[in-house]
Amino acid sequence: MGDDTVPRPSVQHTRAVTIDAPTKQVWRWLAQIGQDRAGFYSYTWLENLAGCRMRNADRVHPEWQQRETGDQLLLHHETGLQVLAVDAGRSLTLDCGWYFVLECDGPDRSRLLARWRIASGPLNVAFALLFDLPHFLMERKMLLGIKSRAENTS
C-alpha cells in the first residue's frame, strides 16, 4: 500500500491505535488532515511555534472529504507532501514514505496504522534520528486525536 514508495528503508516505524468506531467514520477524520483543512489533531501550540498557523477541527467538514492523487497535503502554510495514492476509506499514501491504513476490526471497531519509511543513506538516517522523537510525539497525539473524535461522533 505504501511500502513500495520506499522499498528498502533504513528506518521505519509503524504505529497504530484501535478505535471503537467503524472505518467509514474514522476515514472522515483522516481524509481532512492538513494545515489548510482540519489540522493534524495534535499539539497545535508546538506546530504553531514552527509558524504552521495550525488549528484542529472538532467536526467533520463535508467540503474536506475529497482527497485525490496529486493533491498537496499541507504540513505548513508554505509546504506539504504530495498525495501519491488514495483508496478512500482504506488508505492514504504520501510522498516521503508516510502513509496511513485503516483496517476493520469488527463491525464497529477499526485499526488505524501510521507508517513512516526512510530511504537508505547517511543524510536520511541522520534526519530520521533527529526527527524521530518529535515525529513520534506528534504522530501519537494525532492518532489519539482521530480516535477521540471518531469515537465521540459514531
PyRosetta script that sets phi, psi and omega in degrees:
from pyrosetta import init, pose_from_sequence

init()
pose = pose_from_sequence("MGDDTVPRPSVQHTRAVTIDAPTKQVWRWLAQIGQDRAGFYSYTWLENLAGCRMRNADRVHPEWQQRETGDQLLLHHETGLQVLAVDAGRSLTLDCGWYFVLECDGPDRSRLLARWRIASGPLNVAFALLFDLPHFLMERKMLLGIKSRAENTS")
pose.set_psi(1, -41.1)
pose.set_omega(1, 177.6)
pose.set_phi(2, -140.4)
pose.set_psi(2, -14.9)
pose.set_omega(2, -178.5)
pose.set_phi(3, -59.9)
pose.set_psi(3, -29.3)
pose.set_omega(3, -178.2)
pose.set_phi(4, -70.3)
pose.set_psi(4, -12.8)
pose.set_omega(4, 177.3)
pose.set_phi(5, -73.4)
pose.set_psi(5, -26.7)
pose.set_omega(5, 174.7)
pose.set_phi(6, -137.2)
pose.set_psi(6, 86.0)
pose.set_omega(6, -171.2)
pose.set_phi(7, -64.7)
pose.set_psi(7, -35.7)
pose.set_omega(7, 179.8)
pose.set_phi(8, -128.4)
pose.set_psi(8, 81.0)
pose.set_omega(8, -176.7)
pose.set_phi(9, -75.9)
pose.set_psi(9, 153.7)
pose.set_omega(9, 172.7)
pose.set_phi(10, -91.3)
pose.set_psi(10, -24.8)
pose.set_omega(10, 178.2)
pose.set_phi(11, -139.0)
pose.set_psi(11, 138.6)
pose.set_omega(11, 173.0)
pose.set_phi(12, -150.4)
pose.set_psi(12, 149.4)
pose.set_omega(12, 178.3)
pose.set_phi(13, -136.2)
pose.set_psi(13, 142.0)
pose.set_omega(13, 171.3)
pose.set_phi(14, -127.9)
pose.set_psi(14, 124.6)
pose.set_omega(14, 177.9)
pose.set_phi(15, -123.5)
pose.set_psi(15, 146.4)
pose.set_omega(15, -176.3)
pose.set_phi(16, -146.6)
pose.set_psi(16, 159.1)
pose.set_omega(16, 177.1)
pose.set_phi(17, -142.7)
pose.set_psi(17, 141.9)
pose.set_omega(17, 174.2)
pose.set_phi(18, -92.5)
pose.set_psi(18, 134.0)
pose.set_omega(18, -174.7)
pose.set_phi(19, -124.1)
pose.set_psi(19, 127.9)
pose.set_omega(19, 178.2)
pose.set_phi(20, -83.4)
pose.set_psi(20, 66.4)
pose.set_omega(20, 177.1)
pose.set_phi(21, -161.5)
pose.set_psi(21, 150.6)
pose.set_omega(21, 179.3)
pose.set_phi(22, -67.0)
pose.set_psi(22, 155.1)
pose.set_omega(22, -176.8)
pose.set_phi(23, -57.2)
pose.set_psi(23, -35.2)
pose.set_omega(23, 179.6)
pose.set_phi(24, -58.5)
pose.set_psi(24, -40.7)
pose.set_omega(24, 179.4)
pose.set_phi(25, -70.5)
pose.set_psi(25, -41.3)
pose.set_omega(25, -179.9)
pose.set_phi(26, -65.5)
pose.set_psi(26, -42.2)
pose.set_omega(26, -178.9)
pose.set_phi(27, -56.1)
pose.set_psi(27, -37.8)
pose.set_omega(27, -178.4)
pose.set_phi(28, -58.6)
pose.set_psi(28, -34.3)
pose.set_omega(28, 178.3)
pose.set_phi(29, -79.1)
pose.set_psi(29, -39.3)
pose.set_omega(29, 179.5)
pose.set_phi(30, -67.0)
pose.set_psi(30, -40.7)
pose.set_omega(30, -176.8)
pose.set_phi(31, -59.4)
pose.set_psi(31, -26.7)
pose.set_omega(31, -174.0)
pose.set_phi(32, -100.9)
pose.set_psi(32, 13.4)
pose.set_omega(32, 177.7)
pose.set_phi(33, -67.1)
pose.set_psi(33, 153.7)
pose.set_omega(33, 177.1)
pose.set_phi(34, 137.1)
pose.set_psi(34, 153.3)
pose.set_omega(34, -177.4)
pose.set_phi(35, -61.5)
pose.set_psi(35, -36.6)
pose.set_omega(35, -177.8)
pose.set_phi(36, -88.4)
pose.set_psi(36, 3.4)
pose.set_omega(36, -179.7)
pose.set_phi(37, -123.4)
pose.set_psi(37, -114.8)
pose.set_omega(37, -172.8)
pose.set_phi(38, -91.7)
pose.set_psi(38, 4.3)
pose.set_omega(38, -175.7)
pose.set_phi(39, 80.8)
pose.set_psi(39, -158.5)
pose.set_omega(39, -179.6)
pose.set_phi(40, -122.0)
pose.set_psi(40, 12.4)
pose.set_omega(40, 176.6)
pose.set_phi(41, 54.8)
pose.set_psi(41, 34.0)
pose.set_omega(41, -174.4)
pose.set_phi(42, -120.2)
pose.set_psi(42, -148.6)
pose.set_omega(42, -178.7)
pose.set_phi(43, -85.0)
pose.set_psi(43, 91.2)
pose.set_omega(43, -176.9)
pose.set_phi(44, -62.6)
pose.set_psi(44, -34.5)
pose.set_omega(44, -179.6)
pose.set_phi(45, -61.6)
pose.set_psi(45, -36.5)
pose.set_omega(45, 179.1)
pose.set_phi(46, -73.7)
pose.set_psi(46, -43.1)
pose.set_omega(46, 177.4)
pose.set_phi(47, -62.3)
pose.set_psi(47, -38.2)
pose.set_omega(47, -178.7)
pose.set_phi(48, -75.0)
pose.set_psi(48, -20.8)
pose.set_omega(48, 170.7)
pose.set_phi(49, -62.0)
pose.set_psi(49, -29.7)
pose.set_omega(49, 178.1)
pose.set_phi(50, -89.1)
pose.set_psi(50, 9.1)
pose.set_omega(50, 176.8)
pose.set_phi(51, 78.1)
pose.set_psi(51, 24.8)
pose.set_omega(51, -175.3)
pose.set_phi(52, -76.6)
pose.set_psi(52, -19.5)
pose.set_omega(52, -176.2)
pose.set_phi(53, 55.2)
pose.set_psi(53, 48.4)
pose.set_omega(53, -174.5)
pose.set_phi(54, -90.0)
pose.set_psi(54, 145.8)
pose.set_omega(54, 169.9)
pose.set_phi(55, -142.3)
pose.set_psi(55, 149.0)
pose.set_omega(55, -179.1)
pose.set_phi(56, -109.8)
pose.set_psi(56, 130.8)
pose.set_omega(56, 178.5)
pose.set_phi(57, -79.7)
pose.set_psi(57, 147.8)
pose.set_omega(57, 175.8)
pose.set_phi(58, -115.5)
pose.set_psi(58, 16.4)
pose.set_omega(58, 174.3)
pose.set_phi(59, -148.1)
pose.set_psi(59, 159.4)
pose.set_omega(59, 176.8)
pose.set_phi(60, -78.5)
pose.set_psi(60, 131.5)
pose.set_omega(60, 178.4)
pose.set_phi(61, -106.7)
pose.set_psi(61, 114.8)
pose.set_omega(61, -179.4)
pose.set_phi(62, -56.4)
pose.set_psi(62, -34.0)
pose.set_omega(62, -178.0)
pose.set_phi(63, -71.0)
pose.set_psi(63, -11.0)
pose.set_omega(63, -179.8)
pose.set_phi(64, -107.3)
pose.set_psi(64, 13.2)
pose.set_omega(64, -174.1)
pose.set_phi(65, -84.3)
pose.set_psi(65, -18.1)
pose.set_omega(65, -178.1)
pose.set_phi(66, -88.2)
pose.set_psi(66, 129.9)
pose.set_omega(66, 171.7)
pose.set_phi(67, -129.5)
pose.set_psi(67, 134.5)
pose.set_omega(67, -178.7)
pose.set_phi(68, -127.9)
pose.set_psi(68, 150.1)
pose.set_omega(68, 172.3)
pose.set_phi(69, -57.4)
pose.set_psi(69, 133.9)
pose.set_omega(69, -178.6)
pose.set_phi(70, 96.3)
pose.set_psi(70, -15.4)
pose.set_omega(70, 176.3)
pose.set_phi(71, -60.5)
pose.set_psi(71, 158.3)
pose.set_omega(71, 172.0)
pose.set_phi(72, -102.0)
pose.set_psi(72, 121.9)
pose.set_omega(72, 174.5)
pose.set_phi(73, -98.1)
pose.set_psi(73, 107.2)
pose.set_omega(73, -174.6)
pose.set_phi(74, -72.7)
pose.set_psi(74, 132.4)
pose.set_omega(74, 172.1)
pose.set_phi(75, -96.4)
pose.set_psi(75, -29.1)
pose.set_omega(75, -175.2)
pose.set_phi(76, -144.5)
pose.set_psi(76, 158.1)
pose.set_omega(76, -177.5)
pose.set_phi(77, -64.7)
pose.set_psi(77, -12.7)
pose.set_omega(77, -179.6)
pose.set_phi(78, -111.6)
pose.set_psi(78, -9.1)
pose.set_omega(78, -176.7)
pose.set_phi(79, -151.7)
pose.set_psi(79, 157.6)
pose.set_omega(79, 179.9)
pose.set_phi(80, -161.8)
pose.set_psi(80, -166.6)
pose.set_omega(80, 179.2)
pose.set_phi(81, -119.2)
pose.set_psi(81, 144.4)
pose.set_omega(81, 177.9)
pose.set_phi(82, -79.5)
pose.set_psi(82, 138.3)
pose.set_omega(82, 174.0)
pose.set_phi(83, -79.1)
pose.set_psi(83, 117.3)
pose.set_omega(83, -178.4)
pose.set_phi(84, -89.4)
pose.set_psi(84, -32.0)
pose.set_omega(84, -179.5)
pose.set_phi(85, -157.9)
pose.set_psi(85, 146.0)
pose.set_omega(85, 175.5)
pose.set_phi(86, -134.4)
pose.set_psi(86, 126.2)
pose.set_omega(86, 169.1)
pose.set_phi(87, -119.1)
pose.set_psi(87, 89.9)
pose.set_omega(87, -171.2)
pose.set_phi(88, -49.3)
pose.set_psi(88, 129.2)
pose.set_omega(88, -178.8)
pose.set_phi(89, 84.6)
pose.set_psi(89, -6.0)
pose.set_omega(89, -174.3)
pose.set_phi(90, -129.0)
pose.set_psi(90, -50.5)
pose.set_omega(90, -176.1)
pose.set_phi(91, -154.2)
pose.set_psi(91, 154.1)
pose.set_omega(91, 177.2)
pose.set_phi(92, -136.5)
pose.set_psi(92, 117.7)
pose.set_omega(92, -176.8)
pose.set_phi(93, -113.4)
pose.set_psi(93, 127.4)
pose.set_omega(93, 179.9)
pose.set_phi(94, -112.9)
pose.set_psi(94, 158.5)
pose.set_omega(94, 175.5)
pose.set_phi(95, -69.0)
pose.set_psi(95, 169.7)
pose.set_omega(95, -175.2)
pose.set_phi(96, 75.7)
pose.set_psi(96, 11.8)
pose.set_omega(96, 174.1)
pose.set_phi(97, 80.4)
pose.set_psi(97, 22.1)
pose.set_omega(97, 179.1)
pose.set_phi(98, -108.8)
pose.set_psi(98, 126.9)
pose.set_omega(98, 177.6)
pose.set_phi(99, -151.7)
pose.set_psi(99, 164.7)
pose.set_omega(99, -176.0)
pose.set_phi(100, -128.0)
pose.set_psi(100, 140.0)
pose.set_omega(100, 178.5)
pose.set_phi(101, -131.4)
pose.set_psi(101, 135.8)
pose.set_omega(101, 175.0)
pose.set_phi(102, -109.0)
pose.set_psi(102, 131.0)
pose.set_omega(102, 178.0)
pose.set_phi(103, -125.0)
pose.set_psi(103, 140.1)
pose.set_omega(103, 175.2)
pose.set_phi(104, -73.4)
pose.set_psi(104, 134.2)
pose.set_omega(104, 179.9)
pose.set_phi(105, -128.1)
pose.set_psi(105, 37.0)
pose.set_omega(105, -176.5)
pose.set_phi(106, 126.6)
pose.set_psi(106, 176.0)
pose.set_omega(106, -174.9)
pose.set_phi(107, -62.7)
pose.set_psi(107, -34.1)
pose.set_omega(107, -178.3)
pose.set_phi(108, -130.4)
pose.set_psi(108, 37.1)
pose.set_omega(108, -177.4)
pose.set_phi(109, -144.6)
pose.set_psi(109, 143.5)
pose.set_omega(109, -176.8)
pose.set_phi(110, -136.0)
pose.set_psi(110, 160.0)
pose.set_omega(110, 168.4)
pose.set_phi(111, -118.7)
pose.set_psi(111, 127.5)
pose.set_omega(111, 175.4)
pose.set_phi(112, -109.8)
pose.set_psi(112, 119.8)
pose.set_omega(112, -179.8)
pose.set_phi(113, -110.1)
pose.set_psi(113, 137.6)
pose.set_omega(113, 173.2)
pose.set_phi(114, -119.2)
pose.set_psi(114, 127.5)
pose.set_omega(114, -177.4)
pose.set_phi(115, -128.0)
pose.set_psi(115, 140.2)
pose.set_omega(115, -179.0)
pose.set_phi(116, -133.8)
pose.set_psi(116, 124.4)
pose.set_omega(116, -178.4)
pose.set_phi(117, -124.6)
pose.set_psi(117, 128.3)
pose.set_omega(117, -178.9)
pose.set_phi(118, -108.5)
pose.set_psi(118, 129.7)
pose.set_omega(118, -179.3)
pose.set_phi(119, -64.1)
pose.set_psi(119, 157.5)
pose.set_omega(119, 178.3)
pose.set_phi(120, -66.5)
pose.set_psi(120, 157.8)
pose.set_omega(120, 178.9)
pose.set_phi(121, 129.4)
pose.set_psi(121, 143.0)
pose.set_omega(121, -175.3)
pose.set_phi(122, -61.0)
pose.set_psi(122, -38.8)
pose.set_omega(122, 179.8)
pose.set_phi(123, -68.0)
pose.set_psi(123, -39.3)
pose.set_omega(123, 178.6)
pose.set_phi(124, -66.7)
pose.set_psi(124, -39.7)
pose.set_omega(124, 178.4)
pose.set_phi(125, -65.4)
pose.set_psi(125, -44.4)
pose.set_omega(125, 178.4)
pose.set_phi(126, -60.6)
pose.set_psi(126, -44.1)
pose.set_omega(126, 177.4)
pose.set_phi(127, -59.9)
pose.set_psi(127, -46.1)
pose.set_omega(127, -178.9)
pose.set_phi(128, -61.2)
pose.set_psi(128, -41.6)
pose.set_omega(128, -179.0)
pose.set_phi(129, -65.5)
pose.set_psi(129, -38.9)
pose.set_omega(129, 179.0)
pose.set_phi(130, -74.6)
pose.set_psi(130, -33.6)
pose.set_omega(130, -174.5)
pose.set_phi(131, -89.6)
pose.set_psi(131, -15.3)
pose.set_omega(131, -170.6)
pose.set_phi(132, -61.2)
pose.set_psi(132, -49.0)
pose.set_omega(132, -177.3)
pose.set_phi(133, -64.0)
pose.set_psi(133, -51.6)
pose.set_omega(133, 178.6)
pose.set_phi(134, -62.6)
pose.set_psi(134, -36.6)
pose.set_omega(134, 178.5)
pose.set_phi(135, -63.5)
pose.set_psi(135, -43.2)
pose.set_omega(135, 177.6)
pose.set_phi(136, -58.3)
pose.set_psi(136, -49.0)
pose.set_omega(136, -177.8)
pose.set_phi(137, -61.4)
pose.set_psi(137, -45.3)
pose.set_omega(137, -177.9)
pose.set_phi(138, -70.3)
pose.set_psi(138, -42.5)
pose.set_omega(138, -178.9)
pose.set_phi(139, -66.9)
pose.set_psi(139, -41.1)
pose.set_omega(139, 178.4)
pose.set_phi(140, -61.1)
pose.set_psi(140, -44.8)
pose.set_omega(140, 177.9)
pose.set_phi(141, -63.5)
pose.set_psi(141, -37.8)
pose.set_omega(141, 178.2)
pose.set_phi(142, -63.2)
pose.set_psi(142, -47.2)
pose.set_omega(142, 178.6)
pose.set_phi(143, -59.0)
pose.set_psi(143, -43.6)
pose.set_omega(143, 179.0)
pose.set_phi(144, -68.7)
pose.set_psi(144, -33.1)
pose.set_omega(144, 176.7)
pose.set_phi(145, -65.8)
pose.set_psi(145, -42.2)
pose.set_omega(145, 176.7)
pose.set_phi(146, -65.5)
pose.set_psi(146, -43.4)
pose.set_omega(146, 178.7)
pose.set_phi(147, -56.2)
pose.set_psi(147, -51.6)
pose.set_omega(147, -178.0)
pose.set_phi(148, -59.8)
pose.set_psi(148, -46.0)
pose.set_omega(148, -178.8)
pose.set_phi(149, -65.8)
pose.set_psi(149, -45.2)
pose.set_omega(149, -178.6)
pose.set_phi(150, -65.4)
pose.set_psi(150, -41.0)
pose.set_omega(150, -179.5)
pose.set_phi(151, -68.6)
pose.set_psi(151, -31.6)
pose.set_omega(151, -178.6)
pose.set_phi(152, -82.6)
pose.set_psi(152, -8.2)
pose.set_omega(152, 179.8)
pose.set_phi(153, -117.4)
pose.set_psi(153, 1.3)
pose.set_omega(153, -178.6)
pose.set_phi(154, -88.6)
pose.dump_pdb("model.pdb")
